[in-house]
Amino acid sequence: MGLFKIDCSNGKMLCDKNQYKETTFLEKVKLNLYLIVCSECRSYTSNNNKLTKALKSKKVHNVSASEKEFLKQKLQEQLNAQK
């Protein structure tokens, strides 16, 4: 692998590392240069950022076990109705 040559799997790995502030300066440079040319990794990075922002939001809450079971039953009913 050349100095700045990376592929999508490396690009996504660097995106994940960058999200958690674990990238070196050189890795950040590589990632940013790669994101210029790879739309798939740009989309992956964008979705990662949105997910992180949503999880840090105060609007996110946990679902209780009973609520989860209720939702599973409703989903199963909907799937059965479509058959």
JOSUL-V75493 format. One line per field, one symbol per residue. ss: DSSP state (A for helix, B for strand, O for the rest). phi: phi as a letter, one per 30 degrees, with the letter a starting at -180 (. if undefined). psi: psi as a letter, one per 40 degrees, with the letter a starting at -180 (. if undefined). A space follows every 50 residues. Layout:
BEGIN
ss->???
phi->???
psi->???
END
This chain:
BEGIN
ss->OOOOOOOAAAAAAAAAAAAOOOOOAAAAAAAAAAAAAOAAAAAAAAAAAA AAAAAAOOOOOOOOAAAAAAAAAAAAAAAAAAO
phi->.decdbcdddddddddddechccdeddddeddddddccdddddedddddd ddddddddddbdcdddddddddddddddddddd
psi->hidehiaddddddddddddefeiiddddddddddddehdddddddddddd dddddeieehiihiddddddddddddddddde.
END
